[in-house]
Amino acid sequence: MEDNFLWEQIQGHDREISLLQGVIDKGRLAHAYLFYGPRGVGKSKTAHAFASTLNCAQACGTCISCRGVQARTHPDFIYIEPQGAQGILLDQIKTLIKRVKLKAHAGNYRVIIIDEAHKLLPEAANALLKTLEEPPERVVFILVAHDMSRVLSTISSRCQRVRFGALGNEVARDILIKDHKVSKDKAELAVALSGGIIGEALEMAASGLLNVRNDMAGVLLSKTPSTARSAALAAKLVAVAKKQTLKVKKTQDAELAEALSMVEGSKSISGFKRDLAARHHRERARLEQQCFRQSLALVASIYRDTLVIRENGDDKFLANSDLIMELKDAEITRSAMRSALADISLAKQHLERNVSPLLAFENLFFSLEAVV
Ligand SMILES: [Zn+2]
């Protein structure tokens, strides 16, 4: 068991971490926090570490309490996120308020994370105000938001605010290389394509998507179209997304098994199972969409790089700098480029609307090959 293990997993937020640890050490815990700052820099991860520490001072990451918080199955830990496209619903908040009033297990803190709190619908936000201001004893709220313009001031004024800064591309790249053993080329590409959003860059590097990049460049930059090659590329991209979601499914199944053992004998077990299954499904769907978005970003980056080269831009602006010879060699006309960008955005719409991903990618590459 390692002390502060969970805190050590968080990169680039030393100031925020020492502030939060100080609060706990000095016993100056507020009853509501609002973590805000750019998307994907580790706010939610920090919120989970903070939540764990409240019930395991060592933040060890391995005890049943820490694991329960990380898996969001701890009986005294409540995790709220938007359900579906609308946002966080009034019903979710009503259920939350009822649960908050129940007594926590002996000596425990009851911790509530509200993720994407900027998506609280107005009636849900209003219903939350009173509890947020005067929660029962030993209840701590952590709201997490990346769009402060959408957080009602009545909400934010009731919270202790903690600002999270962006990670620079260099920090993000170093984290990938040093902590996650990603190769330098891949790390640079992943960070460039994810705008320095470390969570996405990591998932991209781990997904195997970047291994398909050379095939992709082969299709996009080739002067001789090949339907078979395009179809094979489409299949590979779909397989990457599938592999990612299967990997997550395994973790989720383990989570479910552990969660069920924790709530054994409870009356609400079937509702609990249903909610967890629904959440797992949402997580996988989101991950799959992210994979598709990244695939398209990769396609776009190859076209953008040919443009940078043609406009005599600096090599350091290339996302695929290791492919510079191939990029220089490609002859993509301005009109081909325009129609390629239109094709990419059409594919994006298709993928978001649940058109068969294989079909969407095949269509994309067939038409991209046709215009070069
Ligand atoms: Zn622990």
Boltz pocket constraint, residues with backbone or C-beta under 6 A from the ligand:
constraints:
  - pocket:
      binder: B
      contacts: [[A, 52], [A, 56], [A, 58], [A, 59], [A, 60], [A, 61], [A, 62], [A, 63], [A, 64], [A, 65], [A, 66], [A, 67]]
      max_distance: 6.0
